[in-house]
Amino acid sequence: MAEKLIHIFKGFMELLFPKKCLGCGVKNVIFCDKCLNSLPFPEDEFGDAKSAFGRQILAATSYKNEVIKKAIRLLKYHGIKILAEPLAELIYRRLCEIRLRSEIERSRISFILIPIPLSRKRLRQRGYNQSELLAEFLSDKMSIKMSADVLYKIRETISQVEIKDREKRLKNLQGVFEVKNPELVRNKSVILVDDITTTGATLNEAKRVLTQAGAKKVIGLVVAKG
């Protein structure tokens, strides 16, 4: 009952949330193009190869920026799901359209988008998976199939935000993901989608199990790097 009330409340929050740009305050748009395009690039990236698939994780912007920090928190914790569209647009403009377009166009059928999953408990509490919302928009923009029925989080973990030590973060995630329907990723290039990454531990653990299941290549696309 309590979880149902939370979902109803979050639905009302989205209806009542004033539709104005989080950056400049202009009305009738949640994130105007000018503010979206002016978000800073990450200070650095994971990996050092020129090819997108030479890198493990690609981030569109930096989580140090207060506007993007507010946007992700509103999407993730306050039920403002409409923010998924402009944030996915940012990923597309900065990462997919420039870095991945040629590789995808050469072999579109061999790609699949997979969102980082939530545990069953967290999904019940939140009512939606913000990474899945991002992946749905990217799927439409990129004309690539998205599947939320491949990667599952099979146990609850302490939030990675609460763990500062990298080794403890890695240990916290060991054995947390499971691949079901492995035939959907076998010999495919998998694009993992998430909202934020700090050390890359979550995406790298997901990559490990997807590679074991037969994925040919795996990279991560995220809105922001913390």
C-alpha positions as CSV (number, residue, x, y, z in Angstrom):
1,M,0.0,0.0,0.0
2,A,2.8,2.4,1.0
3,E,4.6,1.7,-2.3
4,K,1.4,2.4,-4.3
5,L,1.0,5.7,-2.6
6,I,4.6,6.6,-3.4
7,H,4.0,5.9,-7.1
8,I,0.8,8.0,-7.0
9,F,2.6,10.9,-5.3
10,K,5.4,10.8,-7.9
11,G,2.8,10.8,-10.7
12,F,1.3,14.0,-9.2
13,M,4.8,15.5,-8.8
14,E,5.4,15.1,-12.5
15,L,2.1,16.7,-13.3
16,L,2.6,19.6,-10.9
17,F,6.3,20.1,-11.7
18,P,6.7,23.6,-13.3
19,K,7.8,23.1,-16.9
20,K,10.7,25.6,-17.1
21,C,14.3,25.1,-18.0
22,L,16.5,23.9,-15.1
23,G,19.3,26.0,-16.4
24,C,17.9,29.4,-17.3
25,G,14.3,29.3,-16.2
26,V,12.7,29.8,-19.6
27,K,9.1,28.6,-19.6
28,N,7.5,25.6,-21.4
29,V,10.6,23.5,-21.7
30,I,12.3,21.3,-19.1
31,F,15.8,21.8,-20.6
32,C,16.3,24.3,-23.3
33,D,18.8,23.6,-26.2
34,K,21.1,26.4,-25.2
35,C,21.5,25.1,-21.6
36,L,21.7,21.5,-22.7
37,N,24.5,22.3,-25.2
38,S,26.4,24.4,-22.7
39,L,26.8,21.6,-20.2
40,P,30.5,20.9,-19.6
41,F,32.3,17.9,-21.0
42,P,33.8,15.5,-18.4
43,E,37.3,16.4,-17.3
44,D,38.5,13.0,-18.4
45,E,37.2,9.8,-19.8
46,F,37.8,6.1,-19.1
47,G,40.2,4.4,-21.5
48,D,42.6,5.9,-24.0
49,A,41.8,4.6,-27.4
50,K,40.5,6.8,-30.2
51,S,37.7,4.4,-31.2
52,A,34.5,4.5,-29.1
53,F,34.8,0.7,-28.6
54,G,38.3,1.1,-27.4
55,R,36.9,2.9,-24.3
56,Q,34.8,1.1,-21.7
57,I,32.7,4.1,-20.6
58,L,31.7,7.3,-22.4
59,A,30.1,10.1,-20.5
60,A,28.2,13.1,-22.0
61,T,28.9,15.6,-19.2
62,S,30.3,16.1,-15.7
63,Y,28.3,15.4,-12.5
64,K,30.1,18.3,-10.9
65,N,27.9,20.7,-12.7
66,E,25.0,21.7,-10.4
67,V,22.4,21.8,-13.1
68,I,23.0,18.3,-14.3
69,K,23.3,17.1,-10.7
70,K,19.8,18.6,-10.0
71,A,18.4,17.1,-13.2
72,I,19.6,13.6,-12.4
73,R,18.4,13.7,-8.8
74,L,14.9,14.9,-9.9
75,L,14.8,12.1,-12.5
76,K,16.1,9.4,-10.2
77,Y,14.5,10.2,-6.8
78,H,11.6,12.6,-7.3
79,G,9.6,11.0,-10.2
80,I,10.3,13.7,-12.7
81,K,10.5,11.2,-15.6
82,I,10.1,13.8,-18.3
83,L,13.8,14.7,-17.7
84,A,14.8,11.3,-19.3
85,E,14.2,12.7,-22.8
86,P,16.6,15.7,-22.7
87,L,19.2,13.7,-20.8
88,A,19.0,11.0,-23.4
89,E,19.2,13.7,-26.1
90,L,22.4,14.9,-24.6
91,I,23.9,11.4,-24.7
92,Y,22.8,11.0,-28.3
93,R,24.3,14.4,-29.5
94,R,27.6,14.1,-27.7
95,L,28.3,10.4,-27.9
96,C,26.1,8.5,-30.3
97,E,25.8,10.9,-33.2
98,I,29.6,11.7,-33.2
99,R,31.4,8.8,-31.7
100,L,29.3,5.8,-32.6
101,R,27.3,6.7,-35.8
102,S,29.6,5.2,-38.4
103,E,30.1,1.9,-36.4
104,I,26.4,1.6,-35.9
105,E,25.4,2.4,-39.5
106,R,27.9,-0.3,-40.7
107,S,26.2,-3.0,-38.7
108,R,23.0,-1.8,-37.0
109,I,21.5,-5.3,-36.6
110,S,24.4,-6.5,-34.4
111,F,23.8,-3.8,-31.7
112,I,21.6,-3.9,-28.6
113,L,20.9,-1.3,-25.9
114,I,20.7,-2.6,-22.4
115,P,19.9,-0.5,-19.3
116,I,21.6,-1.1,-16.0
117,P,18.9,-2.8,-14.0
118,L,17.6,-2.0,-10.5
119,S,17.0,-4.7,-7.9
120,R,13.3,-5.9,-7.5
121,K,13.0,-4.1,-4.2
122,R,14.4,-0.8,-5.5
123,L,12.2,-1.0,-8.6
124,R,9.1,-1.5,-6.5
125,Q,10.0,1.4,-4.3
126,R,10.8,3.8,-7.2
127,G,8.2,2.5,-9.7
128,Y,10.5,2.9,-12.7
129,N,14.1,2.5,-13.7
130,Q,15.6,5.8,-14.8
131,S,18.3,4.0,-16.9
132,E,15.6,2.1,-18.8
133,L,13.8,5.4,-19.6
134,L,17.1,6.8,-21.0
135,A,17.6,3.6,-23.0
136,E,14.1,3.8,-24.5
137,F,14.6,7.3,-25.8
138,L,18.1,6.3,-27.2
139,S,16.5,3.3,-28.8
140,D,14.1,5.5,-30.8
141,K,16.8,8.0,-31.7
142,M,19.4,5.3,-32.8
143,S,16.9,2.8,-34.3
144,I,18.5,0.1,-32.2
145,K,16.6,-2.5,-30.2
146,M,16.5,-2.0,-26.4
147,S,16.0,-4.9,-24.1
148,A,15.3,-4.8,-20.4
149,D,15.0,-8.6,-20.3
150,V,18.6,-9.5,-20.5
151,L,20.5,-8.1,-17.5
152,Y,19.1,-8.5,-14.0
153,K,20.2,-7.4,-10.6
154,I,19.7,-10.4,-8.5
155,R,20.4,-9.1,-5.0
156,E,20.1,-5.8,-3.1
157,T,23.3,-3.9,-2.5
158,I,24.5,-0.9,-0.5
159,S,24.3,2.2,-2.7
160,Q,27.6,2.8,-4.5
161,V,27.3,6.5,-3.5
162,E,27.7,5.5,0.1
163,I,31.0,3.6,-0.6
164,K,34.1,5.8,-1.2
165,D,36.8,3.1,-1.5
166,R,37.1,1.6,-5.0
167,E,38.0,-1.9,-3.8
168,K,34.9,-1.9,-1.5
169,R,32.8,-0.7,-4.4
170,L,34.0,-3.6,-6.6
171,K,33.4,-6.1,-3.8
172,N,29.9,-4.7,-3.2
173,L,29.0,-5.6,-6.8
174,Q,30.5,-9.0,-7.2
175,G,27.9,-11.5,-8.4
176,V,25.2,-8.8,-8.4
177,F,24.2,-9.2,-12.1
178,E,22.8,-12.2,-14.0
179,V,22.2,-12.6,-17.7
180,K,18.9,-14.2,-18.8
181,N,18.1,-14.9,-22.4
182,P,21.8,-14.9,-23.4
183,E,20.9,-15.6,-27.0
184,L,19.9,-11.9,-27.2
185,V,23.5,-10.8,-26.6
186,R,25.5,-13.6,-28.2
187,N,27.9,-12.1,-30.8
188,K,26.3,-8.7,-30.3
189,S,27.8,-5.3,-29.6
190,V,26.2,-4.2,-26.3
191,I,25.6,-0.6,-25.4
192,L,25.0,-0.3,-21.6
193,V,23.0,2.7,-20.5
194,D,23.1,4.4,-17.1
195,D,22.6,7.8,-15.5
196,I,25.9,8.3,-13.7
197,T,29.2,6.6,-13.1
198,T,32.0,7.4,-10.7
199,T,34.6,4.6,-10.6
200,G,33.0,2.6,-13.4
201,A,32.5,-0.4,-11.1
202,T,28.8,-1.0,-11.9
203,L,29.3,-0.9,-15.6
204,N,32.4,-3.0,-15.6
205,E,30.7,-5.7,-13.5
206,A,27.8,-5.7,-16.0
207,K,30.3,-5.9,-18.8
208,R,32.0,-8.9,-17.2
209,V,28.8,-11.0,-17.1
210,L,27.6,-9.9,-20.5
211,T,31.0,-10.9,-22.0
212,Q,30.7,-14.3,-20.3
213,A,27.3,-14.7,-21.9
214,G,28.8,-14.2,-25.3
215,A,28.6,-10.5,-26.0
216,K,31.2,-9.5,-28.6
217,K,31.8,-5.9,-27.4
218,V,30.4,-3.9,-24.5
219,I,30.6,-0.2,-23.8
220,G,28.8,2.0,-21.4
221,L,27.0,5.3,-22.2
222,V,26.1,7.5,-19.3
223,V,24.7,11.0,-18.8
224,A,27.4,12.1,-16.3
225,K,30.7,11.1,-14.8
226,G,31.1,11.9,-11.1
